[in-house]
Amino acid sequence: MGLKVGVVGAGLMGRRHLQALSDDARVEVVGVADSVAAVAQEAAATVGARPCRTVGELADLSAEAIFVTLPNKYHASVVNEALDRGVHIFSEKPMATSLAEARQIGARVRASNRVYQMGFNRRWAPAYRHLKQQIDAGFVPYSASVKINDGDMLTPTWYTNVTISGGFMYDTAVHLVDMIAWLIGPITAVSAIGRRSCYPDYDDIALLLRCRGDSPVALTTCGHASWAAPQERIELYGDHALLVSEDLDRVRHTTRENPHAEWRQLPSTDTLALWGYRDEDRAFVSACLGETSPPVTVDDAFRSIAVLDAAYASIARGGQQVAVPTE
């Protein structure tokens, strides 16, 4: 039996998920909602779905699951409306743009029997899957150095509007905040400093994170770095060993015995596979059909927001260390 799915938000992210969902024979996309009728109609036509304007219209089409792919500030309200209607929810990151909204969503999801999955697609990207596999096989990361940069903050147009984005880190760094927790362990405290260099929002930020077992992690993020590769890099430091990734498909593992190990380019079939969208969406559909548990939970989503909230609080306090709330 298939899953009837609706998508709310027909911009770039909505269309990426529509493309990924169209590859899954278990899915019937019944509707695509957008506040701009022409945008909804164009996106819906690509998958043979009905154009809509609201979550209510998608529910009237018997949608059992909804993808929320709107600008950041609208995630919480639309997720809450979807919960009211009893559907499963895939929400693009971030979970919310405030800790209060994140707490509300977390409580409501835990009290329901609905699937909630956060859109941390990088967990399925080839390079990051490789890092996780090496850790599961025995590599122990004692510390790390991590970066994620943007070339500019002009696209989308609301990117530098903090009232919509929540802040620069809610849109980019949140991915590698989740990745650090996934690879190394929960982040318990953060100290951060930031600068407004080229944009009205903080666009140069350096964070020192304390993870489980007092593992230190340095994370830097810049919003005006040009688009030169690598835009993302993770260096994990083990016992006289280095496990490193660049962007989504390049990895290297050096040891005391083999300090000059070559880089490996990991294969991917297309852009959707490289960015992890296809496997991410398939995992959500499997969870909705009761075949598996959601791999990125509401607790994972909340912890990422809690770290960002603590980071911005630390910036406001001149770099003072701030504990990350657990609930």
TORLUMMAR-601566 format. One line per 2 residues: number of its first residue (from 1); for each residue y, z, x of N, C-alpha, C. Coordinates in steps of 0.05 Angstrom, whole numbers, plus 32768, in hexadecimal, padded with zeros to 4 digits. Layout:
N
NUM = Y:Z:X:Y:Z:X:Y:Z:X  ...
***
This chain:
327
1 = 7FE8:8000:8011:8000:8000:8000:8019:8000:8011  802C:7FEE:800C:8044:7FEC:801D:8059:8000:8016
3 = 806F:7FFF:8025:8085:8011:8023:809E:8001:801B  80AB:8009:8005:80C4:7FFD:7FFD:80DB:800A:800B
5 = 80EB:7FFA:8019:8100:8004:802A:811B:7FF9:8023  8130:8009:8024:814C:8000:8022:815B:8007:803B
7 = 8170:7FF7:8040:8181:7FFC:8057:819E:8000:804E  81AB:8015:8057:81C7:801A:8051:81D8:8016:8069
9 = 81E8:8000:8068:81F8:7FF9:807F:81ED:7FDF:808C  81FC:7FC9:8088:81F2:7FAF:8091:8201:7FA4:80A9
11 = 820A:7FB7:80BA:8216:7FAF:80D3:8201:7FA8:80E8  8208:7FAA:8102:81F6:7FA3:8118:81DC:7FB3:8117
13 = 81DE:7FCE:8114:81C6:7FDE:8114:81B4:7FD9:80FB  81C1:7FD6:80E4:81B2:7FD0:80CC:81A2:7FB6:80CF
15 = 81AE:7FA2:80DB:81A1:7F88:80DF:818A:7F89:80F3  818E:7F9A:8107:8178:7F9D:811B:8160:7FA9:810D
17 = 8164:7FBD:80FC:814E:7FCA:80EE:8142:7FB7:80DA  8152:7FA7:80CD:8147:7F93:80BA:8135:7F80:80C9
19 = 813D:7F77:80E0:812C:7F65:80F0:8112:7F72:80F8  8113:7F8C:8100:80FB:7F9A:8108:80E9:7F9F:80F0
21 = 80F4:7FA6:80D9:80E4:7FAC:80C2:80D7:7F92:80B7  80E4:7F7C:80BA:80D9:7F63:80B0:80C0:7F5B:80BF
23 = 80BB:7F67:80D7:80A3:7F62:80E6:808B:7F73:80DE  8090:7F86:80CC:807B:7F99:80C4:8071:7F92:80A8
25 = 8058:7F89:80A7:804C:7F80:808E:8049:7F96:8079  804C:7FAF:8082:8049:7FC6:8070:8063:7FCB:8060
27 = 8078:7FBD:8067:8093:7FC3:805C:809D:7FAD:8049  80A9:7FB5:8033:80B8:7FA3:8022:80D5:7FAE:8021
29 = 80E7:7F9F:802D:8103:7FA6:802C:810E:7F9E:8010  8114:7FB1:7FFF:811C:7FAB:7FE4:813A:7FA7:7FE0
31 = 814A:7FB4:7FF2:8167:7FB1:7FEF:8176:7FB8:8008  818E:7FAD:800B:81A0:7FB2:8021:81BB:7FB9:8015
33 = 81C5:7FD1:801B:81DE:7FDA:8010:81F4:7FDA:8025  820C:7FD1:801C:8223:7FD2:802D:823C:7FD3:801B
35 = 8251:7FE0:8025:8269:7FE2:8014:8277:7FC7:8012  8271:7FB4:8024:827C:7F99:8023:8267:7F87:8016
37 = 826C:7F7D:7FFE:8258:7F6F:7FEF:824D:7F56:7FFF  825F:7F47:800C:8256:7F2F:801A:8244:7F36:8031
39 = 824A:7F4C:803F:8239:7F55:8055:821D:7F5D:804B  821C:7F6C:8035:8202:7F74:802A:81F3:7F5B:8021
41 = 8200:7F48:8015:81F2:7F30:800C:81E7:7F20:8023  81F6:7F1D:8038:81ED:7F0D:804F:81D5:7F1A:805C
43 = 81D7:7F35:8061:81C1:7F43:806E:81A8:7F43:805D  81AB:7F48:8043:8194:7F49:8030:8186:7F2E:8030
45 = 8195:7F18:8031:8189:7EFE:8030:8176:7EF9:8047  817A:7F06:805E:8169:7F01:8076:814D:7F0C:8072
47 = 814A:7F1F:805F:812F:7F2A:805A:8126:7F28:803D  8134:7F18:802E:812D:7F14:8012:8130:7F2C:8001
49 = 8144:7F3D:8007:8149:7F55:7FF8:8161:7F52:7FE6  8166:7F66:7FD5:817D:7F65:7FC3:8195:7F73:7FD0
51 = 81AC:7F67:7FCF:81C5:7F74:7FD8:81CD:7F8B:7FC6  81D5:7FA1:7FD1:81DD:7FB9:7FC2:81F7:7FC4:7FCE
53 = 8201:7FD9:7FC0:8219:7FE6:7FCA:8214:8004:7FD0  8200:8010:7FC3:81FD:802D:7FC5:81E0:8034:7FC9
55 = 81DC:804E:7FD1:81C1:8059:7FD3:81B4:805A:7FB7  81C4:805F:7FA3:81BA:8060:7F88:81AD:8045:7F7F
57 = 81BA:802F:7F87:81AF:8015:7F80:8195:8010:7F8F  8193:8019:7FA8:817A:8017:7FB6:8164:8027:7FA9
59 = 816B:803F:7FA0:8157:8050:7F92:814E:8043:7F78  8161:8035:7F6A:8159:8027:7F52:8146:8010:7F57
61 = 8146:8007:7F70:8132:7FF2:7F77:8118:7FFE:7F81  8115:8018:7F7D:80FC:8027:7F84:80F8:8029:7FA2
63 = 810E:8029:7FB1:810C:802D:7FCE:80FF:8049:7FD3  80EB:8049:7FE4:80DE:8063:7FEB:80E8:806E:8005
65 = 80F6:805E:8015:8101:8066:802E:811B:8057:8032  812E:8065:803F:8148:8059:8044:8150:805C:8061
67 = 8159:8046:806D:8165:8046:8088:8183:8049:8085  818E:805E:8093:81AA:8063:8092:81B6:8059:80AC
69 = 81C5:8042:80AB:81D0:8035:80C3:81EE:8030:80C0  81FC:8045:80B8:8218:8044:80B3:8228:8050:80CB
71 = 8242:804D:80CD:8252:805C:80E1:824C:807A:80DF  824F:8087:80F6:8245:80A2:80FA:824D:80B6:80E4
73 = 8266:80B6:80DC:8270:80CB:80CB:8263:80CB:80AF  8257:80B4:80A8:824B:80B2:808D:822D:80B9:808D
75 = 8221:80BE:80A4:8204:80C3:80A5:81FD:80DB:8093  820C:80F1:8096:8204:810A:8088:8205:8107:806A
77 = 821B:80FC:8060:821E:80FA:8043:8209:80E7:8037  8203:80D1:8044:81EF:80BE:8039:81D3:80CA:803B
79 = 81CD:80D8:8051:81B3:80E5:8054:81B0:80F9:803E  81C4:8109:8039:81C2:811D:8023:81BE:8110:8008
81 = 81CB:80FA:8003:81C7:80EC:7FEA:81AA:80E1:7FE8  81A0:80D7:7FFE:8185:80CD:7FFE:8171:80E3:7FFA
83 = 8176:80FB:8006:8165:8112:8001:8165:811A:7FE3  817D:8118:7FD7:817F:811E:7FBA:816D:810C:7FAA
85 = 8169:80F3:7FB4:815A:80DF:7FA5:813C:80DF:7FAD  8135:80F1:7FC0:8119:80F4:7FC6:810C:80DE:7FD7
87 = 811C:80D1:7FE7:8110:80BB:7FF7:810D:80C4:8014  80FC:80B6:8023:80FA:80BA:8040:8113:80AF:804E
89 = 811A:80BA:8065:8133:80B3:8071:812F:80AD:808F  8138:8095:8097:813C:808F:80B3:815A:808E:80B7
91 = 8164:809F:80C9:8181:80A0:80CE:8187:8098:80EA  8199:8085:80ED:81A3:807E:8108:81B1:8096:8113
93 = 81B2:8097:812E:81C0:80AD:813B:81DE:80A9:8137  81EE:80BE:8137:81E5:80DA:8139:81DD:80E5:811E
95 = 81D0:80FC:811E:81C7:8109:8105:81E0:810E:80F3  81F5:8117:80FF:820E:811E:80F1:8224:811F:8106
97 = 823C:8124:80FE:8252:8126:8111:825D:8143:8112  824F:8155:8105:8256:8172:8108:823C:8182:8106
99 = 823D:819A:8113:8226:81AB:8113:8220:81B6:80F7  8235:81BA:80E7:8231:81C4:80CC:8221:81AF:80BB
101 = 8228:8196:80BD:821A:8181:80AE:81FD:817F:80B9  81F9:8181:80D3:81DF:817F:80DE:81CD:8196:80D4
103 = 81D8:81AE:80D3:81C9:81C5:80C9:81C1:81C1:80AB  81D3:81B6:809B:81CE:81B1:807F:81B7:819D:807C
105 = 81B8:8187:808B:81A3:8173:8089:8188:817F:8093  8189:818D:80A9:8170:8199:80B3:8163:81AB:809F
107 = 8173:81BD:8092:8168:81CF:807E:815C:81C0:8066  816A:81AB:805D:8161:819C:8046:8147:818C:804C
109 = 8146:8181:8064:812E:8171:806B:8116:8184:806E  811A:819B:807B:8104:81AE:807E:80F9:81B8:8063
111 = 810B:81BA:804F:8103:81C4:8035:80F7:81AE:8024  80F8:8195:802D:80ED:817F:801D:80D2:8176:8028
113 = 80C6:8163:801B:80AD:8157:8025:80B2:813A:802D  80CB:8134:8033:80D3:8119:803B:80D3:8115:8059
115 = 80CD:80FD:8062:80CE:80F7:807E:80EB:80F2:8086  80F3:80FE:809D:810D:80F9:80A8:8109:80F2:80C5
117 = 8113:80DB:80CE:8110:80D3:80EA:812B:80CA:80F5  8131:80D5:810C:814B:80CE:811A:8147:80B5:812B
119 = 815C:80A4:812C:815A:808B:813A:815F:808D:8157  814D:8099:8166:814E:8099:8183:813C:8084:818E
121 = 8144:806B:818C:8133:8054:8193:812A:8054:81B0  8139:8061:81C2:8132:805F:81DE:8118:806D:81E4
123 = 810E:807E:81D2:80F3:8089:81D7:80DD:8074:81D7  80E4:805C:81CC:80D0:8047:81CC:80D6:8030:81E0
125 = 80EC:8033:81EF:80F3:801E:8203:80DF:8020:821A  80D8:800A:8226:80C3:800A:823B:80C8:801E:8251
127 = 80E0:801F:825C:80E5:8030:8273:80E1:804E:826C  80EC:8056:8255:80EA:8072:824D:80CE:8079:8245
129 = 80C0:8067:8239:80A3:806C:8233:8094:8071:824D  809B:8061:8261:808D:8064:827B:8093:8080:8287
131 = 80AC:8088:8286:80B3:80A3:8291:80A3:80B9:8282  80A2:80B7:8268:8093:80CA:8258:8076:80CA:825F
133 = 806A:80B3:8262:804E:80B1:8269:8048:80BE:8284  805A:80BA:8298:8056:80C6:82B2:8058:80E5:82B1
135 = 806A:80EF:82A0:806C:810C:829D:8054:8117:828F  804A:8109:827A:8032:8112:826D:801A:8111:827F
137 = 801B:8100:8293:8005:80FD:82A6:8007:8111:82BD  801C:8121:82BE:801E:8136:82D2:8037:8138:82E3
139 = 8049:8124:82E1:8062:8126:82F1:8073:813C:82E4  807C:814E:82F5:808D:8165:82EB:80A9:8161:82F4
141 = 80BC:815C:82E2:80D8:8159:82EA:80E6:8174:82EC  80EE:817B:8304:80FC:8195:8308:811A:8193:8303
143 = 8125:817B:8307:8141:8177:8302:8146:8159:82FD  815E:8152:82F6:8163:8135:82F0:8181:812E:82F3
145 = 8186:8115:82F7:81A0:8109:82F6:81A0:80F2:82E3  81B2:80F2:82CF:81B0:80DF:82B9:81CC:80D3:82B4
147 = 81CD:80B9:82AE:81E6:80AD:82A6:81E2:8099:828F  81F6:8097:827E:81F7:8082:8269:8214:807A:8266
149 = 821A:8060:826A:8235:8056:8269:8239:8040:8254  8251:803D:824B:8259:8026:823B:826D:8015:824B
151 = 826D:7FFB:8245:8280:7FEA:8252:829C:7FEC:8247  829E:7FF2:822D:82B8:7FF6:8220:82B3:8006:8206
153 = 82C8:800E:81F9:82C6:801D:81E0:82D6:800F:81CA  82D5:7FF5:81CA:82E4:7FE5:81B6:82D2:7FDA:81A0
155 = 82B8:7FDB:81A4:82A5:7FD1:8190:8290:7FE6:818A  828C:7FEE:8171:829A:7FE6:8159:82B7:7FF1:8159
157 = 82C7:7FE8:8146:82E3:7FEE:8145:82E8:800C:8141  82D5:801A:8136:82D9:8037:8130:82D1:8049:8147
159 = 82C7:803D:815D:82BA:804C:8172:82CC:8062:817D  82E6:805C:8182:82F8:8070:818D:8305:8083:8179
161 = 82FE:807F:815F:8308:8090:814A:82F6:80A8:8147  82FE:80BF:8152:82EC:80D6:8152:82E5:80DF:8136
163 = 82F6:80DB:8122:82F0:80E3:8107:82D9:80D3:80FC  82D4:80BC:8107:82BD:80AB:80FE:82A5:80AE:8110
165 = 82AA:80AD:812A:8293:80AE:813E:8289:80CA:8143  829B:80DE:8140:8294:80F9:8147:829C:80FF:8164
167 = 82A0:80EA:8174:82A6:80EC:8190:8294:80D9:81A0  829D:80D0:81B7:828F:80BC:81C7:8272:80C3:81CB
169 = 826C:80DD:81D1:8250:80E4:81D7:823E:80E2:81BF  8249:80E4:81A7:8238:80E2:818F:822D:80C6:818C
171 = 8239:80B2:8199:8230:8097:8195:821F:808C:81AD  8222:8097:81C5:8213:808D:81DC:8203:80A2:81E9
173 = 8210:80B6:81F4:8202:80CA:8204:81ED:80D9:81F4  81F0:80D9:81D9:81DC:80E7:81C8:81C0:80DC:81CE
175 = 81BD:80C2:81D5:81A3:80B7:81DB:8196:80C5:81F3  81A5:80C8:8208:8199:80D4:8220:8199:80F2:821F
177 = 81A9:80FE:820E:81A5:811B:8208:8189:811F:81FC  8182:810E:81E9:8167:810F:81DD:8152:8109:81F2
179 = 8157:80F6:8204:8144:80EE:8218:813F:8105:822B  8154:8113:8233:8151:8129:8245:813F:813F:8239
181 = 8144:8145:821F:8134:8159:8212:8117:8150:820F  8113:8136:820A:80F8:812B:8206:80E8:812B:8221
183 = 80F6:8125:8237:80E8:8123:8250:80E6:813D:825F  80FA:814E:825D:80FB:8166:826E:80F8:8180:825E
185 = 8103:8181:8247:8101:8198:8236:811B:819F:8228  811B:81B1:8215:8133:81B7:8206:814A:81BF:8218
187 = 8162:81B6:820F:817B:81BD:821D:8186:81D7:8212  8189:81EB:8223:8190:8206:8219:81AE:820C:821D
189 = 81BB:81FF:8231:81D7:8205:8236:81E4:81ED:8242  81FF:81EB:823F:820D:81D3:824A:8229:81DC:8253
191 = 8231:81D1:8269:824D:81D3:8271:8257:81B6:8275  826F:81B0:826D:8279:8195:826D:8297:8193:8273
193 = 829E:817E:8280:82BB:8178:8283:82BF:815B:827B  82D7:8155:8271:82DC:813A:8267:82F8:8131:826C
195 = 82FC:8117:826C:8317:810C:8270:831B:80F4:825D  8333:80F1:8254:833B:80DA:8244:8347:80C6:8257
197 = 8337:80B3:8262:8341:80A2:8277:834D:8088:826D  833F:807A:825B:8347:8060:8251:834A:805E:8233
199 = 8340:8072:8225:8340:8072:8208:834A:808D:81FE  8351:808F:81E4:835B:80A8:81D9:8345:80BE:81D7
201 = 832C:80B6:81D8:8316:80C9:81D7:830D:80CF:81F4  82FF:80E5:81F8:82F4:80EB:8213:82E1:80D4:821A
203 = 82E7:80C6:8230:82D6:80AF:8238:82CB:80B2:8254  82CF:80C8:8261:82C2:80D0:827A:82B9:80ED:8277
205 = 829F:80F1:8277:8294:810C:8272:827E:8111:8285  827E:8129:8291:8269:8132:82A2:825E:814C:8297
207 = 8243:814E:8294:8236:8165:8289:8221:8170:829C  8220:818A:829D:820A:8198:82AB:81FA:81A6:8296
209 = 81E1:819E:8294:81CF:81A8:827F:81BA:81BA:828B  81B4:81D0:827D:819E:81E2:8284:8188:81DD:8271
211 = 8171:81D5:827B:815A:81CF:826A:8145:81E5:826D  812F:81E2:825E:8119:81F5:825E:8111:81FB:827B
213 = 810C:8214:8281:8104:821B:829C:811A:821A:82B0  8133:821B:82A6:814B:821A:82B7:814E:8200:82C7
215 = 8142:81EB:82BD:8144:81D1:82CB:8160:81C6:82C7  816F:81C0:82DE:818A:81B6:82DB:818A:8197:82D9
217 = 819B:818D:82C7:819E:8171:82C3:81BB:816A:82C3  81C3:8156:82D3:81DE:814C:82D3:81DF:8132:82C2
219 = 81F1:8132:82AF:81F4:811A:829D:8211:8111:829E  8215:80F8:82A4:8230:80ED:82A3:8231:80D5:8290
221 = 8248:80D1:8283:824B:80BB:8270:8268:80B1:8272  826B:8097:8271:8285:808A:8274:8287:8074:825F
223 = 829F:8071:8254:82A3:805D:823F:82B2:8045:8248  82B7:8042:8262:82C7:802C:826C:82BC:8022:8287
225 = 82A2:8020:8289:8295:801B:82A2:828F:7FFD:82A8  8299:7FEB:8297:8290:7FCF:8297:8273:7FCE:828E
227 = 8269:7FB6:828A:824E:7FB4:8280:823A:7FAE:8297  8241:7FB5:82AF:822F:7FB1:82C6:8216:7FC3:82C3
229 = 81FF:7FB7:82C9:81E6:7FC7:82C9:81E4:7FD7:82E3  81D6:7FEE:82E1:81C9:7FF9:82C9:81DE:800A:82B9
231 = 81DC:8007:829F:81ED:8017:828E:81E0:8033:8289  81C6:8034:828C:81B7:804D:8289:81A5:8051:82A1
233 = 81A4:8069:82AB:8192:8070:82C1:818A:808D:82BF  8170:8091:82C4:8165:80AD:82C4:8156:80B0:82DF
235 = 815D:80C5:82ED:814E:80CD:8305:8142:80E8:8300  8128:80E9:8301:8119:8102:82FE:810E:810A:8319
237 = 8113:8123:8321:810B:812D:833C:80F4:8140:8339  80DD:8138:8345:80C5:8149:8345:80C0:8155:8360
239 = 80A7:815B:8366:809F:8167:837F:809F:8151:8395  80B5:814F:83A3:80B9:813A:83B7:80B2:811E:83AC
241 = 80BC:811A:8394:80B7:8101:8386:80CF:80FB:8374  80D2:80E1:836F:80E8:80D7:835E:80DD:80C4:8349
243 = 80E3:80C9:8330:80DB:80B7:831B:80F6:80AD:830E  80FB:8093:830F:8115:808A:8307:8113:8071:82F5
245 = 8125:806F:82E2:8127:8057:82D1:8143:804D:82D1  8146:8032:82CE:8160:8026:82CB:815F:8014:82B2
247 = 8172:8019:82A0:8173:800C:8286:8158:8010:8278  814E:7FFC:826B:8138:8001:8258:811D:7FF7:8262
249 = 811C:7FEA:827A:8103:7FDD:8282:80FE:7FDD:82A0  810C:7FED:82AF:8109:7FEC:82CC:8103:8009:82D6
251 = 80ED:800C:82E5:80E5:8027:82EE:80DC:8027:830B  80DC:803F:8316:80D3:8043:8332:80C9:805F:8335
253 = 80B3:8062:8345:80A7:807C:8349:80A2:807F:8367  80B2:8090:8375:80AE:8094:8391:80A3:80B0:8396
255 = 8094:80B3:83AC:8088:80CC:83B4:808C:80D0:83D2  8084:80E8:83DB:8085:80ED:83F8:8075:80D9:8407
257 = 805E:80D2:83FC:804C:80BF:8409:8055:80A2:8406  8064:809C:83F1:806D:8081:83EC:808A:8081:83E4
259 = 809C:8086:83F8:80B8:8089:83F1:80C6:806F:83EC  80B9:8058:83F2:80C6:803E:83EE:80B8:802E:83D8
261 = 80AD:803C:83C5:809F:802E:83AF:80B2:8019:83A2  80A7:8003:839A:80B7:7FED:838E:80BF:7FF4:8371
263 = 80D5:7FE8:8368:80DC:7FE8:834C:80C8:7FD8:833C  80C3:7FE1:8323:80B2:7FD2:8311:80C2:7FC9:82F9
265 = 80BF:7FB0:82F1:80CC:7FA6:82D9:80B7:7FA6:82C3  80BC:7FB6:82AE:80A8:7FB9:8299:80AC:7FA3:8284
267 = 8096:7F98:8279:8098:7F82:8267:80A1:7F8B:824B  80AE:7F79:823D:80B4:7F7D:8220:80B4:7F61:8213
269 = 80AC:7F5F:81FB:80A9:7F45:81EE:80C3:7F39:81E5  80D6:7F4A:81DD:80F0:7F40:81D3:8104:7F57:81D2
271 = 811C:7F53:81C9:8131:7F67:81C9:8129:7F7F:81B8  811C:7F7A:81A1:8115:7F91:8190:8101:7FA3:819D
273 = 80EF:7F97:81AD:80DB:7FA8:81BC:80E9:7FB6:81D3  80FA:7FA7:81E2:8108:7FB3:81F8:8118:7FCC:81F0
275 = 8125:7FCB:81DA:8136:7FE1:81D0:8126:7FF5:81C0  810C:7FF0:81BA:80FB:8003:81AC:80FD:8003:818E
277 = 810D:7FF0:8183:8112:7FF1:8166:80F8:7FEB:8156  80E9:7FD8:815E:80D1:7FD0:814E:80BD:7FE7:814D
279 = 80B7:7FF3:8163:80A3:8009:8163:80AF:8022:8156  80C9:8027:8159:80D6:803D:814C:80D3:803B:812E
281 = 80D8:8023:8123:80D7:801F:8106:80BB:8020:80FC  80A8:8016:810C:808C:8017:8104:8083:8034:8102
283 = 808C:8045:8115:8084:8061:8114:808F:806F:80FB  80A7:8068:80F3:80B3:8074:80DB:80A3:806B:80C2
285 = 809C:8052:80C1:808D:8048:80AA:8071:8056:80A9  8065:8059:80C0:804B:8067:80C0:804D:8084:80B6
287 = 8063:8091:80BE:8068:80AC:80B4:806C:80AD:8096  807B:809A:808C:8080:8099:806F:8066:8094:805F
289 = 8054:8084:806B:803B:807E:805E:8026:8094:8062  802E:80A9:8070:801C:80C0:8073:8008:80BD:8089
291 = 800B:80A9:809B:7FF8:80A3:80B0:7FFD:80B4:80C8  8016:80BC:80CE:801D:80CC:80E5:8034:80DE:80DD
293 = 803C:80EF:80F0:8054:80FF:80ED:806B:80F0:80F9  8084:80F5:80F0:809B:80E8:80FC:809E:80F0:8119
295 = 80A1:80DD:812B:80A1:80E4:8148:80BC:80EF:8151  80D2:80EB:8143:80EC:80F7:8149:80F4:8106:8131
297 = 80F3:8120:8132:80F6:8131:811A:8112:8139:8115  8117:8147:80FF:8131:8151:80F8:8139:8167:810C
299 = 8125:8175:8118:812B:8189:812C:8135:817C:8146  8128:8166:814D:8132:8156:8164:814F:814D:8160
301 = 8154:8143:8148:816E:8139:8141:8183:8150:8142  817C:8167:8137:818F:817E:8138:8195:8186:8154
303 = 8180:8188:8165:8185:8191:8181:8198:817F:8190  8197:8165:818A:81A9:8152:8198:81C6:8157:8190
305 = 81CA:815D:8176:81E5:8163:816C:81EF:817D:8177  81DD:8191:8179:81E4:81AB:8183:81ED:81A9:81A0
307 = 81E1:8198:81B0:81E9:8195:81CC:8205:8188:81CD  820A:8174:81BD:8224:8166:81BD:823A:8179:81B4
309 = 8234:8189:819F:8248:819C:8195:824F:81B0:81AB  823A:81BA:81BA:823F:81CC:81D0:824E:81BF:81E6
311 = 8249:81A5:81EC:8256:8197:8201:8274:8194:81FB  827B:818C:81E3:8297:818A:81DC:82A5:81A5:81DC
313 = 8297:81BA:81D4:82A2:81D5:81D5:82A7:81DD:81F2  8295:81D5:8205:8299:81DB:8221:82B1:81CD:822C
315 = 82B4:81B3:8225:82CC:81A4:822E:82E5:81B2:8225  82E6:81BB:820C:82FD:81C9:8201:8303:81E3:8210
317 = 82EE:81EF:821C:82F1:8208:822A:82F3:8204:8249  82F9:81EC:8251:82FD:81E6:826D:82E4:81E6:827E
319 = 82CD:81E0:8272:82B4:81DF:8280:82A3:81F8:827F  82AB:820B:826F:829B:8224:826C:827F:821D:8261
321 = 826B:822A:826B:8250:8226:8261:824E:8230:8245  8241:8220:8234:823D:8227:8217:821F:8225:8211
323 = 8215:823A:8204:81F9:8239:81FC:81F6:8226:81E5  81DF:8218:81E5:81D9:8205:81CF:81CB:8213:81B9
325 = 81D6:8213:81A1:81C9:8221:818A:81AE:8214:8184  819B:8224:817C:8181:821A:8175:817D:8216:8157
327 = 8190:8220:8147:818E:821C:812A:81AA:821F:811E
***
